Amino acid sequence: MKFRQRLTTLKNDLNLLMQQKGQSLVEFVLLLAVISMLSYSFVAVMNSNLGSYWEHCVNIVVNDGDTTKPKLTID
């Protein structure tokens, strides 16, 4: 009698586990998609503004704050 109860309990646990595997996969895919979108948008924003920021900083250091000197251009 105890064996049948354990077997029934194991079957119920297995069914519950099998139902949750699909949900876990969907959650993983959605989480991966959100992280990828955030990462891509962060990199896109940084790449568009980072070059001009560093060029401005280099000009400040090279020209020592003197506005009459020509600006350094990076090609």
FENDA-V610076 format. One record per backbone hydrogen bond with DSSP energy under -1.0 kcal/mol. NH is the residue of the N-H (numbers start at 1). CO is the residue of the C=O. E is the energy in kcal/mol with one decimal. If there is no record, write none. Layout:
BEGIN
[[NH;CO;E] [NH;CO;E]]
END
This chain:
BEGIN
[[5;1;-1.7] [6;2;-2.5] [7;3;-2.6] [8;4;-2.6] [9;5;-2.5] [10;6;-2.7] [11;7;-2.3] [12;8;-2.3] [13;9;-2.4] [14;10;-2.5] [15;11;-2.5] [16;12;-2.3] [17;13;-2.4] [18;14;-2.5] [19;15;-1.8] [20;16;-1.5] [21;17;-1.3] [24;20;-2.5] [25;21;-2.1] [26;22;-2.2] [27;23;-2.6] [28;24;-2.5] [29;25;-2.5] [30;26;-2.5] [31;27;-2.6] [32;28;-2.6] [33;29;-2.2] [34;30;-2.3] [35;31;-2.4] [36;32;-2.4] [37;33;-2.4] [38;34;-2.4] [39;35;-2.4] [40;36;-2.8] [41;37;-2.4] [42;38;-2.3] [43;39;-2.5] [44;40;-2.3] [45;41;-2.2] [46;42;-2.4] [47;43;-2.6] [48;44;-1.6] [49;45;-1.5] [50;46;-2.4] [53;49;-1.8] [54;50;-2.5] [55;51;-2.2] [56;52;-2.1] [57;53;-2.2] [58;54;-2.6] [59;55;-2.2] [60;56;-1.8] [61;57;-2.0] [62;58;-3.1] [63;59;-2.3] [66;63;-2.1]]
END
